[in-house]
Amino acid sequence: MIRGWTAVIVFTTLAVVMMVGLNVRMWRRMKQATAAAKAEAERDAIESDQNPRSA
């Protein structure tokens, strides 16, 4: 009986570690994509500000 509970605890721990790892990876990727989008939007805003003045 103890061996069965040990297996349940080990399996649950592994599942939790995998879920946390996946969430961290997804969060980092999302954060990176958000930063890239902000930088691109800022660049577009600067270009649109400069274009009418130079024309």
C-alpha distances in whole Angstrom, upper triangle without the diagonal:
4,5,5,7,9,10,11,13,15,16,17,19,20,21,23,25,26,27,29,31,32,33,35,37,38,39,41,43,44,45,47,48,49,51,53,54,55,57,59,60,61,63,64,66,68,69,70,72,74,75,77,79,80,81
4,5,5,6,9,10,11,12,14,15,16,18,20,21,23,24,26,27,29,30,32,33,35,36,37,39,41,42,43,45,47,48,49,51,52,54,55,57,58,60,61,63,64,66,67,68,70,72,73,76,77,78,79
4,6,5,6,9,10,11,12,14,15,17,18,20,21,23,24,26,27,29,30,32,33,35,36,38,39,40,42,44,45,46,48,50,51,52,54,55,57,58,60,61,63,64,66,67,69,71,72,74,76,76,78
4,5,5,6,9,10,11,12,14,15,17,18,20,21,23,24,26,27,29,30,32,33,35,36,38,39,40,42,43,45,47,48,49,51,53,54,55,57,59,60,61,63,64,65,67,69,70,72,74,75,76
4,5,5,6,9,10,10,12,14,15,16,18,20,21,22,24,26,27,29,30,31,33,35,36,37,39,41,42,43,45,47,48,49,51,52,53,55,57,58,59,61,63,64,65,67,68,71,72,73,75
4,5,5,6,8,10,11,12,14,15,16,18,20,21,22,24,26,27,29,30,31,33,35,36,37,39,41,42,43,45,46,48,49,51,52,54,55,57,58,60,61,63,64,66,67,70,71,72,73
4,5,5,6,8,10,11,12,14,15,16,18,20,21,22,24,26,27,28,30,32,33,34,36,38,39,40,42,43,45,46,48,49,51,52,54,55,57,58,60,61,63,64,66,68,70,70,72
4,6,5,6,8,10,11,12,14,15,16,18,20,21,22,24,26,27,28,30,32,33,34,36,37,38,40,42,43,45,46,48,49,51,52,53,55,57,58,59,61,63,64,66,68,69,70
4,6,5,6,9,10,11,12,14,15,16,18,20,21,22,24,26,27,29,30,31,33,35,36,37,39,41,42,43,45,46,47,49,51,52,53,55,57,58,59,61,63,65,67,67,69
4,6,5,6,9,10,11,12,14,15,16,18,20,21,23,24,26,27,29,30,31,33,35,36,37,39,41,42,44,45,46,48,49,51,52,54,55,57,58,60,61,64,65,66,67
4,5,5,6,9,10,11,12,14,15,17,18,20,21,23,24,26,27,28,30,32,33,34,36,38,39,40,42,43,45,46,48,49,51,53,54,55,57,59,60,62,64,64,66
4,5,5,6,9,10,11,12,14,15,16,18,20,21,22,24,26,27,28,30,31,33,34,36,37,39,41,42,43,45,46,48,49,51,52,53,55,57,58,60,62,63,64
4,5,5,6,9,10,11,12,14,15,17,18,20,21,23,24,26,27,29,30,31,33,35,36,37,39,41,42,43,45,46,48,49,51,52,54,55,57,59,61,61,63
4,5,5,6,9,10,10,12,14,15,17,18,20,21,23,24,26,27,29,30,32,33,34,36,38,39,40,42,43,45,46,48,49,51,52,54,55,58,59,60,61
4,6,5,6,9,10,11,12,14,15,16,18,20,21,22,24,26,27,28,30,32,33,34,36,37,39,40,42,43,45,47,48,49,51,53,54,56,58,58,60
4,5,5,6,9,10,11,12,14,15,16,18,20,21,22,24,26,27,28,30,31,33,34,36,37,39,40,42,43,45,46,47,49,51,52,54,56,57,58
4,6,5,6,9,10,11,12,14,15,17,18,20,21,23,24,26,27,29,30,31,33,35,36,37,39,40,42,43,45,46,48,50,51,53,55,55,57
4,5,5,6,9,10,11,12,14,15,17,18,20,21,22,24,26,27,28,30,32,33,34,36,37,39,40,42,43,45,46,48,49,52,53,54,55
4,5,5,6,9,10,10,12,14,15,16,18,20,21,22,24,26,27,28,30,31,32,34,36,37,38,40,42,43,45,46,47,50,52,52,54
4,5,5,6,9,10,10,12,14,15,16,18,20,21,22,24,25,27,28,30,31,33,34,36,37,39,40,42,43,45,46,49,50,51,52
4,5,5,6,9,10,11,12,14,15,17,18,20,21,23,24,26,27,29,30,32,33,35,36,38,39,41,42,44,45,48,49,50,51
4,5,5,6,8,10,11,12,14,15,16,18,20,21,22,24,26,27,28,30,32,33,34,36,37,39,40,42,43,46,47,48,49
4,5,5,6,9,10,10,12,14,15,16,18,20,21,22,24,25,26,28,30,31,32,34,36,37,39,40,42,44,46,46,48
4,5,5,6,9,10,10,12,14,15,16,18,20,21,22,24,26,27,28,30,31,33,35,36,37,39,40,43,44,45,47
4,5,5,6,9,10,11,12,14,15,17,18,20,21,23,24,26,27,29,30,32,33,35,36,38,39,42,43,43,45
4,6,5,6,8,10,10,12,14,15,16,18,20,21,22,24,26,27,28,30,31,33,34,36,37,40,41,42,43
4,5,5,6,9,10,10,12,14,15,16,18,20,21,22,24,25,27,29,30,31,33,35,36,38,40,41,42
4,5,5,6,9,10,11,12,14,15,16,18,20,21,22,24,26,27,29,30,32,33,35,37,38,39,41
4,5,5,6,9,10,11,12,14,15,16,18,20,21,22,24,26,27,28,30,32,33,35,37,37,39
4,5,5,6,9,10,10,12,14,15,16,18,20,21,22,24,26,27,28,30,31,34,35,36,37
4,5,5,6,9,10,11,12,14,15,16,18,20,21,23,24,26,27,29,30,33,34,35,36
4,5,5,6,9,10,11,12,14,15,16,18,20,21,23,24,26,27,29,31,33,33,35
4,5,5,6,9,10,10,12,14,15,16,18,20,21,22,24,26,27,29,31,31,33
4,5,5,6,9,10,10,12,14,15,16,18,20,21,22,24,26,28,30,30,32
4,5,5,6,9,10,11,12,14,15,17,18,20,21,23,24,27,28,29,31
4,5,5,6,9,10,10,12,14,15,16,18,20,21,22,25,27,27,29
4,5,5,6,9,10,10,12,14,15,16,18,20,21,23,25,26,27
4,5,5,6,9,10,10,12,14,15,16,18,20,22,24,25,26
4,5,5,6,9,10,11,12,14,15,17,18,21,22,23,25
4,5,5,6,9,10,10,12,14,15,16,19,21,21,22
4,5,5,6,9,10,10,12,14,15,17,19,20,21
4,5,5,6,9,10,11,12,14,17,18,19,21
4,5,5,6,9,10,11,12,15,16,17,18
4,5,5,6,9,10,10,13,15,15,17
4,5,5,6,9,10,12,13,15,16
4,6,5,6,9,11,12,13,15
4,5,5,6,9,10,11,12
4,5,5,7,9,10,11
4,6,6,7,9,11
4,6,6,6,9
4,6,5,6
4,6,5
4,6
4
